[in-house]
Amino acid sequence: MDFEVPGEHRMIRDTVREFCEEEIAPIAQEIEDEHRFPEEVFESLADLDMMGVPVSEEYGGLGGDQLMYALVTEELGRVSGGIGLSYAAHTSLGAKPIDLFGTDEQKERWLRPLAEGEGLGAWALTEPGSGSDASDMDTTAEYDADADEYVLNGTKQFITNANVADSILVKAVTDPEAGYDGISTFIVDPDADDGFEVTTVWDKMGLNSSPTCEIAFDDVRIPADRLLGEEGDGWTQTMKTLDGGRISIAALSVGLAQGAYEAAKGYAGEREQFGKPISKFDAVRDKVVHMHRQIERARLLTHRAASKYDAGESVTRESALAKLDASEAAREVAEEAVQTLGGYGYTTDFAPQRFYRDAKLMEIGEGTSEIQHVVIGRELGL
């Protein structure tokens, strides 16, 4: 097994790291405090050709693989969880399903602007009453044969990027009697489709530079050519999408943990008590070493899942393992970073408090930790 990151991947990673240090780090706390989505950052990422990393070059993407995409996501998370989250939602959830399941016409019309960074993508699965049972869906799409359109009605909850998105992939029931096989996916245009409304933009515990919304559909008429795949393909598409999406959340979690660790390690080496740096005391040194160990383990699981994904292998177990381990590591490392800085760690003048608040969502979004245990158990035949 080769544990070294390939040369081209390292070059992309280093380019993004430099950009993050110069352009994102100085404003990371500011945009969080202001609850501001930083459009200028995503325009710059588009200039770097980073908005479609795992999308084929034919449709404006970089033509990279899942590992390369994971490296980019990690670097963004290392300085800003909010930017990393919106980037991951755009790429894994908003763009990649069109790349995987769309027609050539859909890719040209809807995927290209996402991959080239001319627009942002979003994905609407969760509903107010569904939670972890995402298949329990009240949103419906009824086919109007006379108009060759679907009429969409319902509400979706906790949708990342919904108020800044140029397209949203929406899951809806097309056959109420068919269970999982009655769910389909539609491409919604928030600017052009009458009846679409963003009803709430949530204030959150963290990640407030990434908008999280409730959206509603009131007799939204969707042309039939905006059905992604075939009727009834929606749930199969969702499972495939989440396999890749969980790898990106794992990568984002590794980035959050890395950022928190670096803040704690740097502080421990500079802060003196009793005449020497606190890193020389066993209690602090062991804490920092434990953080490092957790991050290395989570990164290896994430890279393994990404590499198997790129090899075309099934990664349901691997992506769930990576997401479960990395999300827990992010929270634990961030908490220990706050503790390492003591009172300073609790202030917004230092980054660990932001990483701590951001990290908690990693154990909730794209399947809670409890759901990851269910997924892994099922894969193990339990």
Number of C-alpha atoms within 10 A of each C-alpha: 3 5 8 7 14 11 9 11 17 15 12 18 22 15 14 21 20 12 18 21 14 11 14 19 16 12 14 20 19 13 20 21 14 10 18 14 20 17 11 10 15 20 17 15 19 18 12 16 16 25 30 30 25 23 28 17 15 11 21 21 23 20 16 19 18 24 26 23 27 28 28 29 30 31 28 30 30 27 27 30 33 28 27 28 27 22 30 31 23 27 27 28 23 30 30 25 22 23 22 15 15 19 16 13 11 18 21 16 12 25 29 24 22 28 32 25 24 13 20 27 30 28 27 26 22 23 24 12 14 15 15 16 12 15 20 15 23 18 20 22 25 17 17 14 9 6 11 12 19 23 18 27 20 18 24 26 22 21 23 27 27 26 22 17 20 21 26 26 23 22 30 28 27 24 17 14 9 11 15 18 17 18 27 26 29 26 23 26 17 18 13 9 14 14 14 22 18 16 14 15 18 14 12 15 12 21 27 22 25 27 25 21 21 22 21 20 21 14 18 20 23 24 17 17 15 20 23 24 19 12 16 20 18 24 20 13 19 20 12 15 17 19 23 23 23 29 34 33 33 34 35 36 40 37 31 35 35 28 26 30 30 18 20 28 21 12 18 21 14 12 13 13 11 6 7 12 15 19 23 14 12 10 11 19 16 13 19 21 12 14 24 18 12 20 23 15 15 26 24 15 24 31 24 19 30 28 17 16 21 15 12 8 10 14 21 22 19 23 31 31 24 30 34 28 24 34 30 23 29 33 24 18 31 32 21 23 31 25 18 25 21 11 9 15 23 17 14 13 11 17 25 31 23 28 33 25 17 25 31 20 21 27 25 15 14 21 21 18 20 12 17 23 16 14 19 18 12 12 13 9 7 8
